[in-house]
Amino acid sequence: MSNPGDVLPAGALRVGSDPHHLGHHNQWLSAAPEYTGVGAGGPAPARIIVGYGFWIFILSDVIMFSALFATYAVLAGSRAGGPGPKQLFDLGNTAAETALLLASSFTCGMASLAVAWRSVRWTQIALLVTGLLGASFLVLEAREFAHLVAIGAGPTRSAFLSAFFTLVGCHGLHISVGLLWLGTMMAQFLAKGFRADIRHRFLCFTLFWHALDIIWVGIFSLVYLIGTILP
């Protein structure tokens, strides 16, 4: 039993018994946990929830592209008597696309360092260069698609070309979304500074952009290089 003169501190509870001998009797315990909610510890912070959800999104994208890669591998030989990779693909153009995208990954990393240094000027410069490199990549890809369609090698020509346009076009669509996201990040850094939530969104963007670079390396290697080597 507690002494009559004991006064409970604000926000504390007294534990009068410890049947499992996990601690000492009559210890003061804080009644104000870091998080509130149902269950021990309450709900996770929004930062953790958003980060977890974003990783699920990245993994779902990886699964989708894996399915597109598998589809292309199955249909690569189904050309309906039409041209194949050796007749259609220009490795010089594709190498330029790859160089642009890898360079954009480097400048995106430079932007991450500028954000860590809280430099508005260099963050904007690095992101602008990243956006210009990504836009140049899309221009070359659009030119390649236009050329293929002009010579009668559009997506309806054969199953091989349908799989090719779907795989490469889906990646290009992701790059377009990434450029819109990049522009949004530039505006937010300029208007709101380096707040914690803005930096967290930028971290998600960098993960997305680097993931697209990795996927493109797979496309370049498996679709273009191997496609032009194999008969």
Secondary structure, DSSP 8 states (H G I E B T S, - for coil): ---TT----TTEEEE---TT-SS-TTEEEES--SS-SSSTT-S--HHHHHHHHHHHHHHHHHHHHHHHHHHHHHHTT--TT---HHHH--HHHHHHHHHHHHHHHHHHHHHHHHHHTT-HHHHHHHHHHHHHHHHHHHHHHHHHHHHHHHTT--TTS-HHHHHHHHHHHHHHHHHHHHHHHHHHHHHHHHHH-S-HHHHHHHHHHHHHHHHHHHHHHHHIIIIIIHHHH--
